Amino acid sequence: MSPSSRRTDTEGIAAALRAAGLSVGVDAPFGALTTYGVGGSAALVVETAGQDDAVAVGRVISAHPGTEVCVIGNGSNTLVADSGFDGVVVRTRPPKDPAAFAVEIVDGTVSVGAWMPLPVLARRSVAAGAHGLEWAVGVPGTVGGAVRMNAGGHGAEMVDSLVTVRLVSLATGACAEASALDLALHFRGSALGPSHLVTEATFAVSPPGDHDGEADLAAIVAWRREHQPGGRNAGSVFVNPSPGQGSAGALIDAAGLRGLTVGDATVSQKHANFIQTGPVATAADVVGLMESVQDTVRERTGIVLRSEVRMVGFGAAVTARFAGESHTDPAVEAARRGLARMLGEPS
Ligand SMILES: Cc1cc2nc3c(=O)[nH]c(=O)nc-3n(C[C@H](O)[C@H](O)[C@H](O)COP(=O)(O)OP(=O)(O)OC[C@H]3O[C@@H](n4cnc5c(N)ncnc54)[C@H](O)[C@@H]3O)c2cc1C
């Protein structure tokens, strides 16, 4: 989308964000902030380092009703359309004070900023004598992105340890503390919506007991290196279908799709549920490949694969084609209404 065709009040919002002391990019690269490294620009990209910055963004956005927002952490589960995003991207980044990286156990819990990379959380928790977050060492996202996605691996996921989060509404500027229950975390999703920015998360941890945390971390890292590709990707693309139907990766593999290529995007030879992007790949290449994989698996098995990757800036048809079912789950809908009430948003 060219700057002249944007609907967002770019200049007014940028001026207000700068007046609040925030770092703002106008018509700034967005796709480049994701691990796929494809996709266009955003009308605005603003960086936040914690609760105060997030509240400041929320106050500015609330004065510009109708402005679309999108939160991004490390972009390791996000695909941005080639046409970009006509709205404000709010990117979480670490505060400048190195002390913010400290992980301490207080009453059996650890509390960290949402900007914290999961591998750092895993390693520092183990170093502090905590057990329970080791699985996160192999997931290249931030704590905030992992809460929203209920990220997991190696037999554990966020919902197992998450106790509370601090939230800011980017629509109203209001803050709240929500329990993990309030978020309706489910397989690779939650009730958190585009206007909800997690600024801090508290996890329950246990003493290591017989566990050798450092050995567990090393084993997980070694397993990842052996089974998953490096390079540009967003991890697993498709969610596993219902129990008993096999994993998404096994279905793609059985359909003989390893190595399938559209443009400069390829189904990984190492892990069939990963899509790799090359240096000249576009978001259209990734979506075209996702469509081919989905069509082929459906023709062979009748199973319609859904994606866990967050798609930003695409039309409704593309988004709906890959969206999971959780948006129609009444429990998730009820939790969404609860969060909206908590944060003074229209429900
Ligand atoms: C090599 C590789 C391996 C991976 N392995 C795994 C795995 O084993 N298990 C797994 O679950 N995932 C895995 N992933 C996917 C991804 O790393 C996780 O989903 C991760 O939690 C996303 O975090 P992020 O900060 O990169 O999120 P982003 O991609 O930046 O955002 C993802 C979603 O979270 C939202 N979000 C981001 N930050 C916040 C915030 N502070 N507050 C509210 N919402 C926010 C975004 O709006 C978006 O909807 C893998 C990815 C890669 C590249």
The ligand as a MOL file (V3000), in Angstrom:
LIG
                    3D

  0  0  0     0  0            999 V3000
M  V30 BEGIN CTAB
M  V30 COUNTS 53 58 0 0 0
M  V30 BEGIN ATOM
M  V30 1 C 12.4200 -21.8150 14.4260 0
M  V30 2 C 11.1120 -21.6030 15.1240 0
M  V30 3 C 10.6740 -22.5430 16.0370 0
M  V30 4 C 9.4400 -22.3480 16.6930 0
M  V30 5 N 9.0490 -23.2880 17.5980 0
M  V30 6 C 7.8870 -23.1080 18.2590 0
M  V30 7 C 7.4550 -24.0650 19.2450 0
M  V30 8 O 8.1140 -25.0600 19.5230 0
M  V30 9 N 6.2860 -23.8340 19.8780 0
M  V30 10 C 5.5170 -22.7300 19.6200 0
M  V30 11 O 4.4650 -22.5810 20.2450 0
M  V30 12 N 5.9020 -21.8090 18.6940 0
M  V30 13 C 7.0530 -21.9720 18.0260 0
M  V30 14 N 7.4590 -21.0420 17.0940 0
M  V30 15 C 6.5810 -19.8930 16.7850 0
M  V30 16 C 6.8670 -18.6290 17.6430 0
M  V30 17 O 8.2260 -18.5490 18.0160 0
M  V30 18 C 5.9890 -18.5590 18.8940 0
M  V30 19 O 4.6140 -18.5130 18.5730 0
M  V30 20 C 6.3430 -17.3150 19.7330 0
M  V30 21 O 5.7050 -17.3860 20.9700 0
M  V30 22 C 5.9280 -16.0190 19.0470 0
M  V30 23 O 6.4980 -14.9380 19.7680 0
M  V30 24 P 6.8610 -13.5740 19.0110 0
M  V30 25 O 7.2710 -12.5810 20.0140 0
M  V30 26 O 7.8030 -13.8410 17.9060 0
M  V30 27 O 5.4120 -13.2480 18.4320 0
M  V30 28 P 5.0370 -12.3890 17.1490 0
M  V30 29 O 5.1880 -13.2080 15.9110 0
M  V30 30 O 5.7010 -11.0840 17.2040 0
M  V30 31 O 3.4750 -12.2360 17.4340 0
M  V30 32 C 2.6430 -13.3840 17.4750 0
M  V30 33 C 1.2640 -12.9530 17.9950 0
M  V30 34 O 1.4050 -12.4780 19.3330 0
M  V30 35 C 0.9920 -11.1190 19.4230 0
M  V30 36 N 1.8990 -10.4660 20.3680 0
M  V30 37 C 3.2490 -10.3280 20.2860 0
M  V30 38 N 3.7160 -9.7000 21.3820 0
M  V30 39 C 2.6420 -9.4170 22.1620 0
M  V30 40 C 2.4700 -8.7430 23.4050 0
M  V30 41 N 3.4970 -8.2220 24.1130 0
M  V30 42 N 1.2120 -8.6220 23.8990 0
M  V30 43 C 0.1340 -9.1390 23.2320 0
M  V30 44 N 0.2380 -9.7700 22.0420 0
M  V30 45 C 1.4850 -9.9090 21.5130 0
M  V30 46 C 1.0500 -10.5710 18.0140 0
M  V30 47 O 0.1340 -9.5070 17.8250 0
M  V30 48 C 0.6650 -11.8040 17.1920 0
M  V30 49 O -0.7320 -11.9790 17.1630 0
M  V30 50 C 8.6650 -21.2050 16.4130 0
M  V30 51 C 9.1270 -20.2520 15.4950 0
M  V30 52 C 10.3440 -20.4480 14.8570 0
M  V30 53 C 10.8320 -19.3970 13.8960 0
M  V30 END ATOM
M  V30 BEGIN BOND
M  V30 1 1 1 2
M  V30 2 1 2 3
M  V30 3 2 2 52
M  V30 4 2 3 4
M  V30 5 1 4 5
M  V30 6 1 4 50
M  V30 7 2 5 6
M  V30 8 1 6 7
M  V30 9 1 6 13
M  V30 10 2 7 8
M  V30 11 1 7 9
M  V30 12 1 9 10
M  V30 13 2 10 11
M  V30 14 1 10 12
M  V30 15 2 12 13
M  V30 16 1 13 14
M  V30 17 1 14 15
M  V30 18 1 14 50
M  V30 19 1 15 16
M  V30 20 1 16 17
M  V30 21 1 16 18
M  V30 22 1 18 19
M  V30 23 1 18 20
M  V30 24 1 20 21
M  V30 25 1 20 22
M  V30 26 1 22 23
M  V30 27 1 23 24
M  V30 28 2 24 25
M  V30 29 1 24 26
M  V30 30 1 24 27
M  V30 31 1 27 28
M  V30 32 2 28 29
M  V30 33 1 28 30
M  V30 34 1 28 31
M  V30 35 1 31 32
M  V30 36 1 32 33
M  V30 37 1 33 34
M  V30 38 1 33 48
M  V30 39 1 34 35
M  V30 40 1 35 36
M  V30 41 1 35 46
M  V30 42 1 36 37
M  V30 43 1 36 45
M  V30 44 2 37 38
M  V30 45 1 38 39
M  V30 46 1 39 40
M  V30 47 2 39 45
M  V30 48 1 40 41
M  V30 49 2 40 42
M  V30 50 1 42 43
M  V30 51 2 43 44
M  V30 52 1 44 45
M  V30 53 1 46 47
M  V30 54 1 46 48
M  V30 55 1 48 49
M  V30 56 2 50 51
M  V30 57 1 51 52
M  V30 58 1 52 53
M  V30 END BOND
M  V30 END CTAB
M  END
